[in-house]
Amino acid sequence: MKQISATDLAAALQSATPPVLLDVREDFEREAFHIGGIWIPLAELIHQKDRIPQDQPVVIYCRKGIRSLIAIQKLEDRFGFDNLINLEGGMDAWHKAGLARP
């Protein structure tokens, strides 16, 4: 499974071809802080899979990187996605790295 660190993601978001972001947290978590992208809570992911591009890199994030791993496993196993990247450590790692919103 592909992973990306918070600092590497911050740099990628500033590039000419940034990855798509997918937030799989709950609404209250997203309201508190997010770094953008598509929002699909983990529980709704399977029903809304068509909203996720398959032709470009997609970085999936949550609070600690666990729900995003689950999301990737589900999408890869059931639907053959091969473009998904986990944000290692999730938003906790983003904050610990001292990163602001992109």
Residue frames relative to the residue before (quaternion, step in Angstrom):
aa qw qx qy qz dx dy dz
M 1.0000 0.0000 0.0000 0.0000 0.00 0.00 0.00
K 0.4072 -0.7172 0.5152 0.2333 3.55 -0.90 0.94
Q 0.0525 -0.7792 0.6243 0.0178 3.55 -1.10 0.79
I 0.1278 -0.7611 0.6300 0.0868 3.54 -1.27 0.44
S 0.4301 -0.6867 0.5198 0.2707 3.56 -1.04 0.77
A 0.6595 -0.5068 0.3749 0.4094 3.56 -1.24 0.35
T 0.6806 0.4817 -0.3075 0.4584 3.60 0.87 -0.86
D 0.6490 0.4982 -0.3242 0.4748 3.61 1.00 -0.72
L 0.6316 0.5155 -0.3348 0.4725 3.59 1.04 -0.70
A 0.6286 0.5341 -0.3441 0.4485 3.59 0.92 -0.83
A 0.6578 0.4909 -0.3054 0.4828 3.59 0.99 -0.81
A 0.6538 0.5242 -0.3132 0.4469 3.60 0.93 -0.88
L 0.6429 0.5351 -0.3205 0.4445 3.57 1.06 -0.73
Q 0.6743 0.4701 -0.2829 0.4943 3.58 1.23 -0.42
S 0.5303 0.6561 -0.3929 0.3659 3.59 1.29 -0.16
A 0.6768 -0.4917 0.3705 0.4037 3.54 -1.33 0.18
T 0.7777 0.1894 -0.1100 0.5893 3.59 1.17 -0.56
P 0.0569 -0.8353 0.5465 0.0181 3.60 0.36 1.20
P 0.5248 -0.6171 0.4707 0.3497 3.59 -1.16 0.51
V 0.5217 -0.5643 0.5247 0.3661 3.52 -1.34 0.28
L 0.2537 -0.7556 0.5827 0.1586 3.58 -1.05 0.73
L 0.0646 -0.7744 0.6287 0.0282 3.56 -1.12 0.73
D 0.1811 -0.7813 0.5953 0.0491 3.54 -0.62 1.25
V 0.1136 -0.8210 0.5581 0.0398 3.61 -0.63 1.11
R 0.4221 0.7091 -0.4623 0.3246 3.60 1.23 0.39
E 0.6180 -0.5270 0.4324 0.3916 3.55 -1.35 0.06
D 0.6931 -0.5147 0.3103 0.3980 3.58 -1.21 0.48
F 0.6558 0.5152 -0.3303 0.4420 3.62 0.92 -0.79
E 0.6253 0.5231 -0.3344 0.4728 3.58 1.12 -0.63
R 0.6641 0.5023 -0.2970 0.4675 3.55 0.96 -0.88
E 0.6295 0.5364 -0.3355 0.4510 3.59 0.99 -0.78
A 0.6510 0.5275 -0.3179 0.4437 3.58 1.02 -0.76
F 0.7632 -0.2180 0.1780 0.5816 3.60 0.98 -0.85
H 0.1408 0.7676 -0.6215 0.0683 3.54 -1.08 0.73
I 0.3879 -0.7142 0.5350 0.2306 3.54 -1.29 0.34
G 0.6857 -0.4974 0.2678 0.4590 3.55 1.24 0.44
G 0.5663 0.6295 -0.4400 0.2990 3.49 -1.34 -0.28
I 0.7028 -0.4095 0.3691 0.4497 3.49 -1.40 -0.21
W 0.1649 -0.7765 0.5982 0.1097 3.58 -1.05 0.72
I 0.1651 0.7391 -0.6360 0.1482 3.54 -0.73 1.18
P 0.3558 -0.7350 0.5291 0.2307 3.62 -0.42 1.14
L 0.6568 -0.5542 0.3476 0.3750 3.57 -1.06 0.80
A 0.6618 0.5299 -0.3120 0.4289 3.61 0.92 -0.88
E 0.7292 0.4063 -0.2260 0.5021 3.61 1.17 -0.52
L 0.3989 0.7829 -0.4274 0.2127 3.55 1.29 -0.22
I 0.6787 0.5010 -0.3008 0.4449 3.59 0.79 -0.98
H 0.6898 0.4873 -0.2748 0.4594 3.58 0.98 -0.85
Q 0.7618 0.3337 -0.1817 0.5247 3.59 1.18 -0.51
K 0.2529 0.8210 -0.4838 0.1674 3.59 1.21 0.38
D 0.6105 0.5809 -0.3531 0.4065 3.59 1.11 -0.58
R 0.5934 0.5645 -0.3631 0.4443 3.59 1.23 -0.24
I 0.6419 0.5281 -0.3126 0.4598 3.59 1.26 -0.32
P 0.3949 -0.7271 0.5034 0.2490 3.60 -0.63 1.06
Q 0.2354 -0.7667 0.5804 0.1412 3.56 -1.14 0.68
D 0.6656 0.5280 -0.2861 0.4430 3.57 1.29 -0.08
Q 0.7455 0.2493 -0.1997 0.5850 3.59 1.26 0.35
P 0.6328 -0.5458 0.3711 0.4050 3.61 -1.16 0.45
V 0.0946 -0.7759 0.6232 0.0257 3.56 -1.01 0.92
V 0.1733 -0.7667 0.6124 0.0837 3.56 -0.73 1.12
I 0.1795 -0.7875 0.5857 0.0678 3.55 -0.69 1.15
Y 0.0066 -0.8218 0.5692 -0.0240 3.55 -0.89 0.95
C 0.0620 -0.7418 0.6671 0.0289 3.49 -1.37 0.54
R 0.7631 -0.3616 0.2369 0.4804 3.60 -1.09 -0.43
K 0.8384 0.1353 -0.0315 0.5270 3.60 0.79 -1.03
G 0.5935 -0.5906 0.3649 0.4072 3.59 1.24 -0.09
I 0.5448 0.6266 -0.3970 0.3910 3.59 1.26 0.08
R 0.6820 0.4607 -0.2926 0.4868 3.60 0.84 -0.93
S 0.6263 0.5284 -0.3454 0.4574 3.57 1.06 -0.67
L 0.6119 0.5290 -0.3449 0.4763 3.62 1.07 -0.65
I 0.6385 0.5172 -0.3126 0.4765 3.57 0.99 -0.87
A 0.6401 0.5314 -0.3175 0.4551 3.58 0.97 -0.90
I 0.6609 0.5067 -0.3026 0.4636 3.57 0.91 -0.92
Q 0.6491 0.5202 -0.3217 0.4524 3.58 0.90 -0.90
K 0.6596 0.5087 -0.3076 0.4599 3.58 0.92 -0.90
L 0.7076 0.4707 -0.2707 0.4522 3.58 0.80 -1.00
E 0.6592 0.4913 -0.3118 0.4762 3.58 1.02 -0.74
D 0.7074 0.4802 -0.2702 0.4428 3.58 0.82 -1.00
R 0.7706 0.3896 -0.2017 0.4623 3.59 0.82 -0.95
F 0.8350 0.2269 -0.0671 0.4969 3.57 0.96 -0.83
G 0.5172 -0.7060 0.3805 0.2986 3.59 1.25 0.17
F 0.2684 0.7555 -0.5490 0.2361 3.60 1.12 0.48
D 0.0222 -0.8098 0.5862 0.0128 3.59 -1.01 0.77
N 0.6164 0.5580 -0.3176 0.4560 3.56 1.29 0.34
L 0.5030 0.6905 -0.3878 0.3462 3.59 1.27 0.29
I 0.1025 -0.7830 0.6135 0.0069 3.53 -1.04 0.92
N 0.3243 -0.7487 0.5504 0.1771 3.56 -0.92 0.94
L 0.3558 -0.6800 0.5922 0.2457 3.57 -1.02 0.82
E 0.3473 -0.7741 0.4994 0.1753 3.54 -0.31 1.31
G 0.8297 0.1532 -0.1469 0.5163 3.57 -0.66 1.14
G 0.3596 -0.7932 0.4394 0.2202 3.58 1.30 -0.02
M 0.8112 -0.2456 0.2030 0.4904 3.53 -1.21 -0.60
D 0.5540 0.5836 -0.4028 0.4363 3.58 1.16 -0.47
A 0.6737 0.4781 -0.2908 0.4827 3.60 0.94 -0.88
W 0.5981 0.5650 -0.3502 0.4477 3.58 1.07 -0.74
H 0.6888 0.4698 -0.2673 0.4830 3.57 0.90 -0.97
K 0.6548 0.5207 -0.3137 0.4491 3.60 0.93 -0.87
A 0.6607 0.4937 -0.2994 0.4797 3.57 1.15 -0.62
G 0.4649 -0.7094 0.4237 0.3179 3.58 1.29 -0.07
L 0.4006 0.7353 -0.4613 0.2933 3.56 1.16 0.52
A 0.3077 -0.7203 0.5919 0.1901 3.53 -1.10 0.74
R 0.7147 -0.3897 0.3233 0.4825 3.53 -1.26 -0.09
P 0.5055 -0.6543 0.4624 0.3203 3.58 -1.03 0.73
